[in-house]
Structure formats: structure tokens, C-alpha cells
Amino acid sequence: MDRTELVNLILSNVMSPDDVREECKISKQRLHDLNKAGRIAPIKLIGKAGLYLRQDVERLRKELELNEKYKPNSLK
């Protein structure tokens, strides 16, 4: 695997906190709360920011969508 393939693999499977918040339509505070609750965890911390696996983010997004569907007045 050459460098370009490796970079593409990483970029397609790793998300920044901003990407996670945009994908899940949540606030910075909500992402922090979800981290503390163990519902999503970064795979790597860089300073205070984390990097997240896309599959974990997609699982969380589906979970949050179900919560919204069945508990429309609850927090995301």
C-alpha cells in the first residue's frame, strides 16, 4: 500500500469532532456528553480533540435518529 492509498483510507474512515457534530447534527457540548457517557469514544486524542472512526459515528447517528423518532422531545 503506497502513501496515497493509505492517506485515502485514513481520510475515508476517520472523522474530526467537527465532522462528527455535522454528521450527527449535535452541539459541541452534546458530543462531549456522549464521550463522557461512553456512547462514542475517540480512537486517538490530539490535544483535547479526538479522531473518530466513521463506523462508530454512523452507529451513533442511527442511534440518535431512533431516539428522535421515539422520543421527539428528548435531547439529541
PyMOL Python script that loads the backbone (N, CA, C, O; Angstrom):
from pymol import cmd

cmd.read_pdbstr("""\
ATOM      1  N   MET A   1       0.858  -1.171   0.000  1.00  0.00           N
ATOM      2  CA  MET A   1       0.000   0.000   0.000  1.00  0.00           C
ATOM      3  C   MET A   1       0.904   1.234   0.000  1.00  0.00           C
ATOM      4  O   MET A   1       1.754   1.396   0.876  1.00  0.00           O
ATOM      5  N   ASP A   2       0.710   2.083  -0.979  1.00  0.00           N
ATOM      6  CA  ASP A   2       1.544   3.284  -1.029  1.00  0.00           C
ATOM      7  C   ASP A   2       0.941   4.398  -0.171  1.00  0.00           C
ATOM      8  O   ASP A   2      -0.159   4.259   0.364  1.00  0.00           O
ATOM      9  N   ARG A   3       1.655   5.464  -0.053  1.00  0.00           N
ATOM     10  CA  ARG A   3       1.261   6.573   0.817  1.00  0.00           C
ATOM     11  C   ARG A   3      -0.099   7.149   0.430  1.00  0.00           C
ATOM     12  O   ARG A   3      -0.921   7.426   1.303  1.00  0.00           O
ATOM     13  N   THR A   4      -0.342   7.332  -0.859  1.00  0.00           N
ATOM     14  CA  THR A   4      -1.609   7.906  -1.320  1.00  0.00           C
ATOM     15  C   THR A   4      -2.787   7.024  -0.926  1.00  0.00           C
ATOM     16  O   THR A   4      -3.810   7.527  -0.461  1.00  0.00           O
ATOM     17  N   GLU A   5      -2.652   5.721  -1.107  1.00  0.00           N
ATOM     18  CA  GLU A   5      -3.725   4.804  -0.724  1.00  0.00           C
ATOM     19  C   GLU A   5      -3.966   4.845   0.780  1.00  0.00           C
ATOM     20  O   GLU A   5      -5.109   4.823   1.235  1.00  0.00           O
ATOM     21  N   LEU A   6      -2.897   4.903   1.535  1.00  0.00           N
ATOM     22  CA  LEU A   6      -3.013   4.954   2.986  1.00  0.00           C
ATOM     23  C   LEU A   6      -3.709   6.234   3.438  1.00  0.00           C
ATOM     24  O   LEU A   6      -4.584   6.192   4.303  1.00  0.00           O
ATOM     25  N   VAL A   7      -3.330   7.360   2.864  1.00  0.00           N
ATOM     26  CA  VAL A   7      -3.966   8.635   3.200  1.00  0.00           C
ATOM     27  C   VAL A   7      -5.450   8.586   2.848  1.00  0.00           C
ATOM     28  O   VAL A   7      -6.283   9.025   3.641  1.00  0.00           O
ATOM     29  N   ASN A   8      -5.790   8.064   1.682  1.00  0.00           N
ATOM     30  CA  ASN A   8      -7.198   7.963   1.281  1.00  0.00           C
ATOM     31  C   ASN A   8      -7.980   7.056   2.218  1.00  0.00           C
ATOM     32  O   ASN A   8      -9.128   7.351   2.552  1.00  0.00           O
ATOM     33  N   LEU A   9      -7.370   5.957   2.644  1.00  0.00           N
ATOM     34  CA  LEU A   9      -8.012   5.043   3.579  1.00  0.00           C
ATOM     35  C   LEU A   9      -8.301   5.743   4.907  1.00  0.00           C
ATOM     36  O   LEU A   9      -9.397   5.626   5.455  1.00  0.00           O
ATOM     37  N   ILE A  10      -7.321   6.461   5.408  1.00  0.00           N
ATOM     38  CA  ILE A  10      -7.492   7.182   6.671  1.00  0.00           C
ATOM     39  C   ILE A  10      -8.563   8.256   6.536  1.00  0.00           C
ATOM     40  O   ILE A  10      -9.449   8.356   7.385  1.00  0.00           O
ATOM     41  N   LEU A  11      -8.492   9.056   5.484  1.00  0.00           N
ATOM     42  CA  LEU A  11      -9.458  10.141   5.299  1.00  0.00           C
ATOM     43  C   LEU A  11     -10.883   9.626   5.127  1.00  0.00           C
ATOM     44  O   LEU A  11     -11.834  10.301   5.524  1.00  0.00           O
ATOM     45  N   SER A  12     -11.043   8.458   4.549  1.00  0.00           N
ATOM     46  CA  SER A  12     -12.389   7.930   4.340  1.00  0.00           C
ATOM     47  C   SER A  12     -12.947   7.227   5.579  1.00  0.00           C
ATOM     48  O   SER A  12     -14.147   6.955   5.639  1.00  0.00           O
ATOM     49  N   ASN A  13     -12.103   6.929   6.565  1.00  0.00           N
ATOM     50  CA  ASN A  13     -12.563   6.182   7.740  1.00  0.00           C
ATOM     51  C   ASN A  13     -12.388   6.888   9.070  1.00  0.00           C
ATOM     52  O   ASN A  13     -12.786   6.352  10.104  1.00  0.00           O
ATOM     53  N   VAL A  14     -11.805   8.076   9.071  1.00  0.00           N
ATOM     54  CA  VAL A  14     -11.564   8.817  10.308  1.00  0.00           C
ATOM     55  C   VAL A  14     -12.244  10.177  10.204  1.00  0.00           C
ATOM     56  O   VAL A  14     -12.203  10.829   9.161  1.00  0.00           O
ATOM     57  N   MET A  15     -12.872  10.594  11.306  1.00  0.00           N
ATOM     58  CA  MET A  15     -13.595  11.866  11.315  1.00  0.00           C
ATOM     59  C   MET A  15     -13.127  12.742  12.473  1.00  0.00           C
ATOM     60  O   MET A  15     -12.808  12.252  13.557  1.00  0.00           O
ATOM     61  N   SER A  16     -13.095  14.035  12.221  1.00  0.00           N
ATOM     62  CA  SER A  16     -12.758  15.011  13.257  1.00  0.00           C
ATOM     63  C   SER A  16     -14.007  15.290  14.099  1.00  0.00           C
ATOM     64  O   SER A  16     -15.112  14.918  13.703  1.00  0.00           O
ATOM     65  N   PRO A  17     -13.843  15.936  15.248  1.00  0.00           N
ATOM     66  CA  PRO A  17     -15.013  16.301  16.050  1.00  0.00           C
ATOM     67  C   PRO A  17     -16.002  17.182  15.274  1.00  0.00           C
ATOM     68  O   PRO A  17     -17.214  17.026  15.425  1.00  0.00           O
ATOM     69  N   ASP A  18     -15.500  18.097  14.454  1.00  0.00           N
ATOM     70  CA  ASP A  18     -16.399  18.934  13.650  1.00  0.00           C
ATOM     71  C   ASP A  18     -17.201  18.087  12.674  1.00  0.00           C
ATOM     72  O   ASP A  18     -18.394  18.319  12.481  1.00  0.00           O
ATOM     73  N   ASP A  19     -16.551  17.107  12.058  1.00  0.00           N
ATOM     74  CA  ASP A  19     -17.246  16.206  11.134  1.00  0.00           C
ATOM     75  C   ASP A  19     -18.317  15.401  11.869  1.00  0.00           C
ATOM     76  O   ASP A  19     -19.418  15.207  11.352  1.00  0.00           O
ATOM     77  N   VAL A  20     -17.995  14.938  13.063  1.00  0.00           N
ATOM     78  CA  VAL A  20     -18.940  14.152  13.861  1.00  0.00           C
ATOM     79  C   VAL A  20     -20.159  14.999  14.205  1.00  0.00           C
ATOM     80  O   VAL A  20     -21.297  14.555  14.058  1.00  0.00           O
ATOM     81  N   ARG A  21     -19.912  16.215  14.661  1.00  0.00           N
ATOM     82  CA  ARG A  21     -21.026  17.093  15.037  1.00  0.00           C
ATOM     83  C   ARG A  21     -21.911  17.398  13.836  1.00  0.00           C
ATOM     84  O   ARG A  21     -23.136  17.435  13.957  1.00  0.00           O
ATOM     85  N   GLU A  22     -21.303  17.614  12.691  1.00  0.00           N
ATOM     86  CA  GLU A  22     -22.076  17.892  11.480  1.00  0.00           C
ATOM     87  C   GLU A  22     -22.879  16.661  11.051  1.00  0.00           C
ATOM     88  O   GLU A  22     -24.057  16.773  10.713  1.00  0.00           O
ATOM     89  N   GLU A  23     -22.251  15.507  11.066  1.00  0.00           N
ATOM     90  CA  GLU A  23     -22.905  14.257  10.653  1.00  0.00           C
ATOM     91  C   GLU A  23     -24.087  13.920  11.564  1.00  0.00           C
ATOM     92  O   GLU A  23     -25.140  13.498  11.088  1.00  0.00           O
ATOM     93  N   CYS A  24     -23.910  14.107  12.863  1.00  0.00           N
ATOM     94  CA  CYS A  24     -24.939  13.740  13.839  1.00  0.00           C
ATOM     95  C   CYS A  24     -25.872  14.896  14.188  1.00  0.00           C
ATOM     96  O   CYS A  24     -26.856  14.711  14.904  1.00  0.00           O
ATOM     97  N   LYS A  25     -25.563  16.085  13.681  1.00  0.00           N
ATOM     98  CA  LYS A  25     -26.364  17.291  13.960  1.00  0.00           C
ATOM     99  C   LYS A  25     -26.474  17.535  15.469  1.00  0.00           C
ATOM    100  O   LYS A  25     -27.567  17.686  16.015  1.00  0.00           O
ATOM    101  N   ILE A  26     -25.313  17.569  16.120  1.00  0.00           N
ATOM    102  CA  ILE A  26     -25.264  17.795  17.561  1.00  0.00           C
ATOM    103  C   ILE A  26     -24.295  18.934  17.870  1.00  0.00           C
ATOM    104  O   ILE A  26     -23.474  19.321  17.038  1.00  0.00           O
ATOM    105  N   SER A  27     -24.412  19.454  19.078  1.00  0.00           N
ATOM    106  CA  SER A  27     -23.544  20.548  19.509  1.00  0.00           C
ATOM    107  C   SER A  27     -22.223  20.004  20.055  1.00  0.00           C
ATOM    108  O   SER A  27     -22.060  18.803  20.268  1.00  0.00           O
ATOM    109  N   LYS A  28     -21.305  20.914  20.271  1.00  0.00           N
ATOM    110  CA  LYS A  28     -20.008  20.573  20.857  1.00  0.00           C
ATOM    111  C   LYS A  28     -20.212  19.982  22.256  1.00  0.00           C
ATOM    112  O   LYS A  28     -19.566  19.000  22.624  1.00  0.00           O
ATOM    113  N   GLN A  29     -21.113  20.588  23.026  1.00  0.00           N
ATOM    114  CA  GLN A  29     -21.389  20.104  24.378  1.00  0.00           C
ATOM    115  C   GLN A  29     -22.006  18.709  24.349  1.00  0.00           C
ATOM    116  O   GLN A  29     -21.665  17.860  25.172  1.00  0.00           O
ATOM    117  N   ARG A  30     -22.911  18.471  23.405  1.00  0.00           N
ATOM    118  CA  ARG A  30     -23.551  17.154  23.306  1.00  0.00           C
ATOM    119  C   ARG A  30     -22.521  16.080  22.959  1.00  0.00           C
ATOM    120  O   ARG A  30     -22.573  14.976  23.502  1.00  0.00           O
ATOM    121  N   LEU A  31     -21.591  16.388  22.064  1.00  0.00           N
ATOM    122  CA  LEU A  31     -20.536  15.429  21.732  1.00  0.00           C
ATOM    123  C   LEU A  31     -19.699  15.128  22.972  1.00  0.00           C
ATOM    124  O   LEU A  31     -19.345  13.977  23.226  1.00  0.00           O
ATOM    125  N   HIS A  32     -19.389  16.156  23.733  1.00  0.00           N
ATOM    126  CA  HIS A  32     -18.636  15.969  24.978  1.00  0.00           C
ATOM    127  C   HIS A  32     -19.413  15.054  25.930  1.00  0.00           C
ATOM    128  O   HIS A  32     -18.838  14.138  26.517  1.00  0.00           O
ATOM    129  N   ASP A  33     -20.713  15.300  26.082  1.00  0.00           N
ATOM    130  CA  ASP A  33     -21.545  14.480  26.965  1.00  0.00           C
ATOM    131  C   ASP A  33     -21.600  13.023  26.493  1.00  0.00           C
ATOM    132  O   ASP A  33     -21.545  12.101  27.307  1.00  0.00           O
ATOM    133  N   LEU A  34     -21.709  12.821  25.183  1.00  0.00           N
ATOM    134  CA  LEU A  34     -21.740  11.464  24.635  1.00  0.00           C
ATOM    135  C   LEU A  34     -20.409  10.753  24.870  1.00  0.00           C
ATOM    136  O   LEU A  34     -20.384   9.548  25.119  1.00  0.00           O
ATOM    137  N   ASN A  35     -19.309  11.490  24.791  1.00  0.00           N
ATOM    138  CA  ASN A  35     -17.988  10.926  25.103  1.00  0.00           C
ATOM    139  C   ASN A  35     -17.930  10.486  26.560  1.00  0.00           C
ATOM    140  O   ASN A  35     -17.505   9.372  26.865  1.00  0.00           O
ATOM    141  N   LYS A  36     -18.362  11.372  27.459  1.00  0.00           N
ATOM    142  CA  LYS A  36     -18.322  11.065  28.894  1.00  0.00           C
ATOM    143  C   LYS A  36     -19.207   9.873  29.239  1.00  0.00           C
ATOM    144  O   LYS A  36     -18.877   9.075  30.117  1.00  0.00           O
ATOM    145  N   ALA A  37     -20.339   9.761  28.536  1.00  0.00           N
ATOM    146  CA  ALA A  37     -21.269   8.660  28.792  1.00  0.00           C
ATOM    147  C   ALA A  37     -20.806   7.351  28.158  1.00  0.00           C
ATOM    148  O   ALA A  37     -21.395   6.301  28.415  1.00  0.00           O
ATOM    149  N   GLY A  38     -19.773   7.399  27.345  1.00  0.00           N
ATOM    150  CA  GLY A  38     -19.258   6.196  26.710  1.00  0.00           C
ATOM    151  C   GLY A  38     -20.025   5.757  25.478  1.00  0.00           C
ATOM    152  O   GLY A  38     -19.854   4.631  25.010  1.00  0.00           O
ATOM    153  N   ARG A  39     -20.867   6.627  24.946  1.00  0.00           N
ATOM    154  CA  ARG A  39     -21.651   6.256  23.762  1.00  0.00           C
ATOM    155  C   ARG A  39     -20.849   6.375  22.481  1.00  0.00           C
ATOM    156  O   ARG A  39     -21.201   5.769  21.468  1.00  0.00           O
ATOM    157  N   ILE A  40     -19.779   7.146  22.514  1.00  0.00           N
ATOM    158  CA  ILE A  40     -18.825   7.211  21.414  1.00  0.00           C
ATOM    159  C   ILE A  40     -17.475   7.551  22.032  1.00  0.00           C
ATOM    160  O   ILE A  40     -17.396   8.303  23.003  1.00  0.00           O
ATOM    161  N   ALA A  41     -16.435   6.999  21.467  1.00  0.00           N
ATOM    162  CA  ALA A  41     -15.096   7.248  22.012  1.00  0.00           C
ATOM    163  C   ALA A  41     -14.123   7.507  20.869  1.00  0.00           C
ATOM    164  O   ALA A  41     -14.158   6.823  19.846  1.00  0.00           O
ATOM    165  N   PRO A  42     -13.263   8.488  21.044  1.00  0.00           N
ATOM    166  CA  PRO A  42     -12.263   8.742  20.007  1.00  0.00           C
ATOM    167  C   PRO A  42     -11.249   7.602  19.955  1.00  0.00           C
ATOM    168  O   PRO A  42     -10.958   6.966  20.968  1.00  0.00           O
ATOM    169  N   ILE A  43     -10.720   7.357  18.763  1.00  0.00           N
ATOM    170  CA  ILE A  43      -9.687   6.327  18.631  1.00  0.00           C
ATOM    171  C   ILE A  43      -8.311   6.896  18.936  1.00  0.00           C
ATOM    172  O   ILE A  43      -7.374   6.156  19.233  1.00  0.00           O
ATOM    173  N   LYS A  44      -8.196   8.222  18.862  1.00  0.00           N
ATOM    174  CA  LYS A  44      -6.915   8.891  19.131  1.00  0.00           C
ATOM    175  C   LYS A  44      -7.209  10.297  19.610  1.00  0.00           C
ATOM    176  O   LYS A  44      -8.046  10.992  19.034  1.00  0.00           O
ATOM    177  N   LEU A  45      -6.522  10.720  20.663  1.00  0.00           N
ATOM    178  CA  LEU A  45      -6.634  12.094  21.143  1.00  0.00           C
ATOM    179  C   LEU A  45      -5.434  12.891  20.664  1.00  0.00           C
ATOM    180  O   LEU A  45      -4.292  12.441  20.755  1.00  0.00           O
ATOM    181  N   ILE A  46      -5.709  14.073  20.158  1.00  0.00           N
ATOM    182  CA  ILE A  46      -4.660  15.005  19.751  1.00  0.00           C
ATOM    183  C   ILE A  46      -4.945  16.287  20.519  1.00  0.00           C
ATOM    184  O   ILE A  46      -5.822  17.065  20.143  1.00  0.00           O
ATOM    185  N   GLY A  47      -4.205  16.498  21.590  1.00  0.00           N
ATOM    186  CA  GLY A  47      -4.539  17.594  22.489  1.00  0.00           C
ATOM    187  C   GLY A  47      -5.854  17.252  23.165  1.00  0.00           C
ATOM    188  O   GLY A  47      -5.986  16.192  23.778  1.00  0.00           O
ATOM    189  N   LYS A  48      -6.823  18.143  23.055  1.00  0.00           N
ATOM    190  CA  LYS A  48      -8.149  17.884  23.619  1.00  0.00           C
ATOM    191  C   LYS A  48      -9.113  17.327  22.584  1.00  0.00           C
ATOM    192  O   LYS A  48     -10.201  16.868  22.935  1.00  0.00           O
ATOM    193  N   ALA A  49      -8.729  17.363  21.317  1.00  0.00           N
ATOM    194  CA  ALA A  49      -9.596  16.885  20.243  1.00  0.00           C
ATOM    195  C   ALA A  49      -9.330  15.409  19.971  1.00  0.00           C
ATOM    196  O   ALA A  49      -8.216  14.921  20.159  1.00  0.00           O
ATOM    197  N   GLY A  50     -10.359  14.715  19.530  1.00  0.00           N
ATOM    198  CA  GLY A  50     -10.222  13.304  19.215  1.00  0.00           C
ATOM    199  C   GLY A  50     -10.502  13.024  17.755  1.00  0.00           C
ATOM    200  O   GLY A  50     -11.108  13.834  17.053  1.00  0.00           O
ATOM    201  N   LEU A  51     -10.056  11.875  17.313  1.00  0.00           N
ATOM    202  CA  LEU A  51     -10.380  11.383  15.979  1.00  0.00           C
ATOM    203  C   LEU A  51     -11.303  10.182  16.161  1.00  0.00           C
ATOM    204  O   LEU A  51     -11.072   9.336  17.024  1.00  0.00           O
ATOM    205  N   TYR A  52     -12.339  10.116  15.346  1.00  0.00           N
ATOM    206  CA  TYR A  52     -13.374   9.101  15.497  1.00  0.00           C
ATOM    207  C   TYR A  52     -13.462   8.223  14.264  1.00  0.00           C
ATOM    208  O   TYR A  52     -13.267   8.698  13.145  1.00  0.00           O
ATOM    209  N   LEU A  53     -13.758   6.934  14.463  1.00  0.00           N
ATOM    210  CA  LEU A  53     -13.983   6.031  13.344  1.00  0.00           C
ATOM    211  C   LEU A  53     -15.347   6.318  12.725  1.00  0.00           C
ATOM    212  O   LEU A  53     -16.336   6.493  13.436  1.00  0.00           O
ATOM    213  N   ARG A  54     -15.389   6.365  11.414  1.00  0.00           N
ATOM    214  CA  ARG A  54     -16.636   6.643  10.699  1.00  0.00           C
ATOM    215  C   ARG A  54     -17.731   5.643  11.085  1.00  0.00           C
ATOM    216  O   ARG A  54     -18.883   6.041  11.256  1.00  0.00           O
ATOM    217  N   GLN A  55     -17.398   4.357  11.226  1.00  0.00           N
ATOM    218  CA  GLN A  55     -18.427   3.371  11.557  1.00  0.00           C
ATOM    219  C   GLN A  55     -19.024   3.636  12.942  1.00  0.00           C
ATOM    220  O   GLN A  55     -20.213   3.393  13.146  1.00  0.00           O
ATOM    221  N   ASP A  56     -18.228   4.126  13.897  1.00  0.00           N
ATOM    222  CA  ASP A  56     -18.759   4.482  15.212  1.00  0.00           C
ATOM    223  C   ASP A  56     -19.699   5.676  15.105  1.00  0.00           C
ATOM    224  O   ASP A  56     -20.735   5.723  15.767  1.00  0.00           O
ATOM    225  N   VAL A  57     -19.329   6.638  14.265  1.00  0.00           N
ATOM    226  CA  VAL A  57     -20.150   7.835  14.076  1.00  0.00           C
ATOM    227  C   VAL A  57     -21.467   7.465  13.403  1.00  0.00           C
ATOM    228  O   VAL A  57     -22.519   7.971  13.794  1.00  0.00           O
ATOM    229  N   GLU A  58     -21.428   6.602  12.410  1.00  0.00           N
ATOM    230  CA  GLU A  58     -22.655   6.181  11.728  1.00  0.00           C
ATOM    231  C   GLU A  58     -23.576   5.428  12.676  1.00  0.00           C
ATOM    232  O   GLU A  58     -24.794   5.603  12.630  1.00  0.00           O
ATOM    233  N   ARG A  59     -22.999   4.587  13.541  1.00  0.00           N
ATOM    234  CA  ARG A  59     -23.799   3.876  14.542  1.00  0.00           C
ATOM    235  C   ARG A  59     -24.465   4.867  15.494  1.00  0.00           C
ATOM    236  O   ARG A  59     -25.647   4.736  15.813  1.00  0.00           O
ATOM    237  N   LEU A  60     -23.697   5.857  15.943  1.00  0.00           N
ATOM    238  CA  LEU A  60     -24.235   6.866  16.845  1.00  0.00           C
ATOM    239  C   LEU A  60     -25.336   7.673  16.165  1.00  0.00           C
ATOM    240  O   LEU A  60     -26.369   7.947  16.776  1.00  0.00           O
ATOM    241  N   ARG A  61     -25.123   8.056  14.907  1.00  0.00           N
ATOM    242  CA  ARG A  61     -26.129   8.833  14.173  1.00  0.00           C
ATOM    243  C   ARG A  61     -27.444   8.061  14.093  1.00  0.00           C
ATOM    244  O   ARG A  61     -28.512   8.634  14.311  1.00  0.00           O
ATOM    245  N   LYS A  62     -27.376   6.768  13.783  1.00  0.00           N
ATOM    246  CA  LYS A  62     -28.590   5.945  13.706  1.00  0.00           C
ATOM    247  C   LYS A  62     -29.271   5.856  15.068  1.00  0.00           C
ATOM    248  O   LYS A  62     -30.496   5.924  15.168  1.00  0.00           O
ATOM    249  N   GLU A  63     -28.467   5.706  16.106  1.00  0.00           N
ATOM    250  CA  GLU A  63     -28.984   5.652  17.476  1.00  0.00           C
ATOM    251  C   GLU A  63     -29.719   6.951  17.823  1.00  0.00           C
ATOM    252  O   GLU A  63     -30.819   6.925  18.374  1.00  0.00           O
ATOM    253  N   LEU A  64     -29.099   8.081  17.493  1.00  0.00           N
ATOM    254  CA  LEU A  64     -29.706   9.380  17.785  1.00  0.00           C
ATOM    255  C   LEU A  64     -30.971   9.597  16.964  1.00  0.00           C
ATOM    256  O   LEU A  64     -31.932  10.191  17.454  1.00  0.00           O
ATOM    257  N   GLU A  65     -30.982   9.123  15.723  1.00  0.00           N
ATOM    258  CA  GLU A  65     -32.182   9.242  14.892  1.00  0.00           C
ATOM    259  C   GLU A  65     -33.327   8.428  15.476  1.00  0.00           C
ATOM    260  O   GLU A  65     -34.472   8.880  15.472  1.00  0.00           O
ATOM    261  N   LEU A  66     -33.030   7.233  15.979  1.00  0.00           N
ATOM    262  CA  LEU A  66     -34.068   6.425  16.621  1.00  0.00           C
ATOM    263  C   LEU A  66     -34.585   7.106  17.878  1.00  0.00           C
ATOM    264  O   LEU A  66     -35.789   7.115  18.132  1.00  0.00           O
ATOM    265  N   ASN A  67     -33.683   7.674  18.661  1.00  0.00           N
ATOM    266  CA  ASN A  67     -34.105   8.406  19.857  1.00  0.00           C
ATOM    267  C   ASN A  67     -35.056   9.526  19.479  1.00  0.00           C
ATOM    268  O   ASN A  67     -36.079   9.726  20.135  1.00  0.00           O
ATOM    269  N   GLU A  68     -34.724  10.256  18.426  1.00  0.00           N
ATOM    270  CA  GLU A  68     -35.562  11.376  17.981  1.00  0.00           C
ATOM    271  C   GLU A  68     -36.922  10.867  17.512  1.00  0.00           C
ATOM    272  O   GLU A  68     -37.946  11.511  17.745  1.00  0.00           O
ATOM    273  N   LYS A  69     -36.930   9.715  16.854  1.00  0.00           N
ATOM    274  CA  LYS A  69     -38.179   9.157  16.335  1.00  0.00           C
ATOM    275  C   LYS A  69     -39.116   8.743  17.467  1.00  0.00           C
ATOM    276  O   LYS A  69     -40.313   9.024  17.420  1.00  0.00           O
ATOM    277  N   TYR A  70     -38.572   8.078  18.481  1.00  0.00           N
ATOM    278  CA  TYR A  70     -39.403   7.547  19.551  1.00  0.00           C
ATOM    279  C   TYR A  70     -39.522   8.462  20.764  1.00  0.00           C
ATOM    280  O   TYR A  70     -40.434   8.304  21.575  1.00  0.00           O
ATOM    281  N   LYS A  71     -38.607   9.418  20.889  1.00  0.00           N
ATOM    282  CA  LYS A  71     -38.668  10.391  21.976  1.00  0.00           C
ATOM    283  C   LYS A  71     -38.418  11.770  21.377  1.00  0.00           C
ATOM    284  O   LYS A  71     -37.350  12.345  21.590  1.00  0.00           O
ATOM    285  N   PRO A  72     -39.373  12.306  20.638  1.00  0.00           N
ATOM    286  CA  PRO A  72     -39.128  13.548  19.888  1.00  0.00           C
ATOM    287  C   PRO A  72     -38.778  14.761  20.747  1.00  0.00           C
ATOM    288  O   PRO A  72     -38.177  15.706  20.237  1.00  0.00           O
ATOM    289  N   ASN A  73     -39.125  14.767  22.005  1.00  0.00           N
ATOM    290  CA  ASN A  73     -38.836  15.928  22.852  1.00  0.00           C
ATOM    291  C   ASN A  73     -37.566  15.757  23.673  1.00  0.00           C
ATOM    292  O   ASN A  73     -37.202  16.650  24.439  1.00  0.00           O
ATOM    293  N   SER A  74     -36.886  14.622  23.524  1.00  0.00           N
ATOM    294  CA  SER A  74     -35.658  14.409  24.293  1.00  0.00           C
ATOM    295  C   SER A  74     -34.487  15.103  23.621  1.00  0.00           C
ATOM    296  O   SER A  74     -34.564  15.507  22.460  1.00  0.00           O
ATOM    297  N   LEU A  75     -33.406  15.233  24.369  1.00  0.00           N
ATOM    298  CA  LEU A  75     -32.190  15.836  23.816  1.00  0.00           C
ATOM    299  C   LEU A  75     -31.544  14.890  22.834  1.00  0.00           C
ATOM    300  O   LEU A  75     -31.657  13.671  22.959  1.00  0.00           O
ATOM    301  N   LYS A  76     -30.864  15.461  21.854  1.00  0.00           N
ATOM    302  CA  LYS A  76     -30.128  14.622  20.907  1.00  0.00           C
ATOM    303  C   LYS A  76     -28.919  14.152  21.566  1.00  0.00           C
ATOM    304  O   LYS A  76     -28.132  13.422  20.964  1.00  0.00           O
TER     305      LYS A  76
END
""", "prot")
cmd.dss("prot")
cmd.show_as("cartoon", "prot")
cmd.util.cbc("prot")
cmd.orient("prot")
